[in-house]
C-alpha cells in the first residue's frame, strides 16, 4: 500500500512519501515554519494544503495539541483523537486514514533507524497529544512518565522567561556551560515556580539558570528513566533529544545510545510513515539521512572535496552545499559552513560576521570516525551530532566549548563520502582529522536551494561557496 505521511503540529510542519522529506521551513524560510505575524496561520495553511485523504491510498498522520487547535476539528474523526496507545505498535485506522500518537512517532523513528534488534526507547519533548514523556521497554510496553518529567516544557518556558524566545532551548543549552549550579534556582525549577524566575530575572544570572536547568534534566534521568532499563540499548527522540549533555549521560549506563538525525517534531512524518509501512506492508523502511530535494548547478569552477579541505586549511570559511539536504536541525555535511577548528578566534568570527548570533554559542567538530577517540572522551560514535563529550586535546580550540566539551559528529566514507573527503583533505594539510561544522544559514532556516546558498554567501563574510562540486569566490 502506498503511504503519504503528514505531521500536524504548531511548528516544524513536514510530510514524507518514502523519498522526499518535505520540511516546510526550508521552503517557506520561516524558522520552525512559525510566522512572527500571528495573522498568518501556518498551521491552518499547512493542514489545508497537505491533509487530503482522498488523494492517497493511505494517509498516515499524527498530531500535537497545538497542531490542530486552530483548524477545523471535524475534518479529523474524534476516534483518532481519543486513541490511547499502550504499546509501541498500537495504531488506529479508519478507512484509508492511519493514526498513531505523537510520541509513538518519535519512538518508532528512533528505533527503526537504530538497527537494534531490541531496545529501550525514550520519547521526550515539550508536548504531544497524550503524553509529554514516555519510556518504552524492549517488549514495546509504554510507561507514561508525563506527570514525573515535564522537562521539555520547562526548557521552553524558561527560554521565553530569559528572553531567548519560543523554541529557544538550544540557545539556553549553549549558555549552560558558562554558569554554575544554584540550589535556590533548582528548587524553583523543580517546583515549576516560574513566578520566582520572573520576579528575580533581573537579579539572577541567566547562565546560572541554564546550568541549574541542565543539572535538573540529568537528575530526572537518574530518578525516573534508568530504573526502567530493560536491555543494553536505548533510542532517544523528541525535542529534548537535542540535549547533547543528557544523551552522553546515557552512554555511562547503556552499551549503545542512538539518537536519529531528526529527533524533534521535524521528524514526525518519518516515524509515522515508518510505523504504517511496517504494520501495513510488513516492511522496515529506513529513511535516508539526506532526503531533501536534488538541484542542478552549473556555475563557477570545478573543485574536488580534497581541494575544499585544503582551502579550509588555508584559512577560508566555506559554505558547503552538496546533493540533497539532511533531515533535522543539524548540518550533517550537505548544508554546512566549514572552517578551521585550530583557530582560537574562529567561533567569534563566525558568530559575528556570518551567523550573526549570540557569542556564547559553540560550534561542532566533524571528525573522521577512525580518529574520534584520540581527541574526545567518549565510548561510541556520534554520527548525527547528538552528544556533547569532553575534549582531550588543546589543538582544536575553535570547537572546544568553555567547559572543555564539544558536540561531535563522527563521519565515515559510507555515511557521506564527499564530506569525508573534505575532512580528509584538511587532515592531509594539517594533521588534524576534523573541521568545524555548523549549519549553512544566517538567522534563518538551513539553506535548501542553490539560490538560498548564494544569497547567504553574498550577505555574509563567507570566503567561498561550493555547490555540487563547483565554487564561487567573492571579488577582492
MOUR-V576089 format. One record per backbone hydrogen bond with DSSP energy under -1.0 kcal/mol. CO is the residue of the C=O (numbers start at 1). NH is the residue of the N-H. If there is no record, write none. Layout:
co->{CO:CO}
nh->{NH:NH}
This chain:
co->{2:4:5:6:13:14:15:16:21:22:23:24:24:25:30:31:32:37:40:41:42:43:44:45:46:47:50:52:53:58:59:60:61:62:72:73:77:78:80:86:87:92:94:96:97:98:99:101:102:103:104:105:106:107:108:109:120:121:122:123:124:128:131:132:133:134:135:136:137:140:141:143:145:145:150:151:152:153:154:155:156:157:158:159:160:165:168:169:170:171:172:175:176:182:183:184:185:186:187:188:189:192:194:195:196:200:200:205:206:207:208:209:210:211:212:213:214:215:216:217:218:219:220:221:221:225:226:232:232:233:234:235:237:238:239:240:242:243:244:244:245:246:248:249:250:250:256:258:263:264:265:267:268:269:270:271:272:273:274:275:276:277:277:278:289:291:301:304:305:306:307:308:309:310:311:312:317:317:318:319:320:321:325:334:335:336:337:338:339:340:341:343:345:346:347:348:349:350:350:351:353:358:364:365:366:367:368:371:372:375:376:382:382:389:390:396:401:404:405:406:406:409:411:412:416:417:418:419:420:421:422:423:424:425:426:427:432:433:435:436:437:438:439:440:449:450:451:452:453:454:455:463:464:465:466:467:469:470:471:472}
nh->{58:60:16:62:24:7:22:5:23:15:26:27:28:29:33:34:12:40:42:45:46:47:48:49:50:51:52:55:56:4:98:6:100:8:75:76:80:82:83:142:90:99:97:59:94:61:92:105:106:107:108:109:110:111:112:113:235:136:237:134:240:65:128:125:145:123:143:121:140:88:137:135:148:149:154:155:156:157:158:159:160:161:162:164:163:168:172:173:174:175:176:178:179:186:187:188:189:190:191:193:192:194:198:199:200:203:204:209:210:211:212:213:214:215:216:217:218:219:220:221:222:223:224:225:226:228:229:255:256:120:258:122:124:241:242:243:244:247:248:388:249:250:251:252:253:254:234:236:238:267:268:271:272:273:274:275:276:277:278:279:280:281:283:282:327:21:471:308:309:310:311:312:313:314:316:315:463:464:338:466:336:468:292:322:440:320:438:318:436:343:398:346:349:350:351:352:353:354:355:357:461:361:437:409:435:411:371:374:376:392:378:385:410:406:377:399:404:391:401:389:408:367:369:416:420:421:422:423:424:425:426:427:428:429:430:431:434:368:366:339:364:337:441:447:453:454:455:456:457:458:459:474:319:472:321:470:303:467:301:465}
